[in-house]
Amino acid sequence: MDSPAPGVPRNAVDERFFHEWVAFGMLELAVYLTRHAQFAAYCVERDLRGTARRRN
């Protein structure tokens, strides 16, 4: 097993990896929230169409 470089803690997380991990998580969150908003808009539209049909 390789020993870490002098002055670097054994369990140090690479800063680039951390930034990529956060960026990936934020992208996944944005995709999830976009899909959730699209579904919510669909539900509202569906309810409005159902209300309009009942009035006719």
Short mmCIF file of the C-alpha atoms (twelve columns), coordinates in Angstrom:
data_MODEL
# 
_entry.id   MODEL 
# 
loop_
_atom_site.group_PDB 
_atom_site.id 
_atom_site.type_symbol 
_atom_site.label_atom_id 
_atom_site.label_alt_id 
_atom_site.label_comp_id 
_atom_site.label_asym_id 
_atom_site.label_seq_id 
_atom_site.Cartn_x 
_atom_site.Cartn_y 
_atom_site.Cartn_z 
_atom_site.pdbx_PDB_model_num 
ATOM 1  C CA . MET A 1  0.000   0.000  0.000   1 
ATOM 2  C CA . ASP A 2  1.394   3.400  -0.953  1 
ATOM 3  C CA . SER A 3  1.966   5.920  1.770   1 
ATOM 4  C CA . PRO A 4  0.451   9.386  1.289   1 
ATOM 5  C CA . ALA A 5  2.594   12.349 0.350   1 
ATOM 6  C CA . PRO A 6  4.177   14.159 3.275   1 
ATOM 7  C CA . GLY A 7  1.778   16.601 4.905   1 
ATOM 8  C CA . VAL A 8  -1.329  15.096 3.249   1 
ATOM 9  C CA . PRO A 9  -3.805  13.370 5.550   1 
ATOM 10 C CA . ARG A 10 -4.399  9.709  4.714   1 
ATOM 11 C CA . ASN A 11 -8.129  10.177 3.958   1 
ATOM 12 C CA . ALA A 12 -7.853  13.461 2.073   1 
ATOM 13 C CA . VAL A 13 -10.445 14.002 -0.649  1 
ATOM 14 C CA . ASP A 14 -9.146  15.394 -3.896  1 
ATOM 15 C CA . GLU A 15 -10.589 18.884 -4.358  1 
ATOM 16 C CA . ARG A 16 -11.329 18.296 -8.057  1 
ATOM 17 C CA . PHE A 17 -13.240 15.117 -7.212  1 
ATOM 18 C CA . PHE A 18 -15.262 16.991 -4.606  1 
ATOM 19 C CA . HIS A 19 -16.195 19.745 -7.079  1 
ATOM 20 C CA . GLU A 20 -17.175 17.192 -9.730  1 
ATOM 21 C CA . TRP A 21 -19.225 15.269 -7.163  1 
ATOM 22 C CA . VAL A 22 -21.081 18.430 -6.107  1 
ATOM 23 C CA . ALA A 23 -21.634 19.486 -9.740  1 
ATOM 24 C CA . PHE A 24 -23.031 16.045 -10.578 1 
ATOM 25 C CA . GLY A 25 -25.349 16.146 -7.570  1 
ATOM 26 C CA . MET A 26 -26.593 19.622 -8.464  1 
ATOM 27 C CA . LEU A 27 -27.255 18.515 -12.052 1 
ATOM 28 C CA . GLU A 28 -29.208 15.486 -10.840 1 
ATOM 29 C CA . LEU A 29 -31.197 17.709 -8.486  1 
ATOM 30 C CA . ALA A 30 -31.986 20.148 -11.321 1 
ATOM 31 C CA . VAL A 31 -33.189 17.279 -13.533 1 
ATOM 32 C CA . TYR A 32 -35.360 15.926 -10.706 1 
ATOM 33 C CA . LEU A 33 -36.897 19.327 -9.959  1 
ATOM 34 C CA . THR A 34 -37.550 19.978 -13.660 1 
ATOM 35 C CA . ARG A 35 -39.384 16.675 -14.015 1 
ATOM 36 C CA . HIS A 36 -41.322 17.352 -10.833 1 
ATOM 37 C CA . ALA A 37 -42.369 20.800 -12.124 1 
ATOM 38 C CA . GLN A 38 -43.431 19.294 -15.462 1 
ATOM 39 C CA . PHE A 39 -45.563 16.705 -13.696 1 
ATOM 40 C CA . ALA A 40 -47.114 19.335 -11.425 1 
ATOM 41 C CA . ALA A 41 -47.990 21.463 -14.470 1 
ATOM 42 C CA . TYR A 42 -49.517 18.405 -16.154 1 
ATOM 43 C CA . CYS A 43 -51.661 17.711 -13.080 1 
ATOM 44 C CA . VAL A 44 -52.913 21.299 -12.949 1 
ATOM 45 C CA . GLU A 45 -53.710 21.256 -16.678 1 
ATOM 46 C CA . ARG A 46 -55.484 17.911 -16.353 1 
ATOM 47 C CA . ASP A 47 -57.571 19.208 -13.449 1 
ATOM 48 C CA . LEU A 48 -58.511 22.340 -15.393 1 
ATOM 49 C CA . ARG A 49 -59.596 20.262 -18.392 1 
ATOM 50 C CA . GLY A 50 -61.651 18.027 -16.116 1 
ATOM 51 C CA . THR A 51 -63.362 21.058 -14.543 1 
ATOM 52 C CA . ALA A 52 -64.154 22.520 -17.973 1 
ATOM 53 C CA . ARG A 53 -65.709 19.216 -19.115 1 
ATOM 54 C CA . ARG A 54 -67.922 19.044 -16.048 1 
ATOM 55 C CA . ARG A 55 -69.265 22.546 -16.722 1 
ATOM 56 C CA . ASN A 56 -70.331 21.662 -20.303 1 
# 
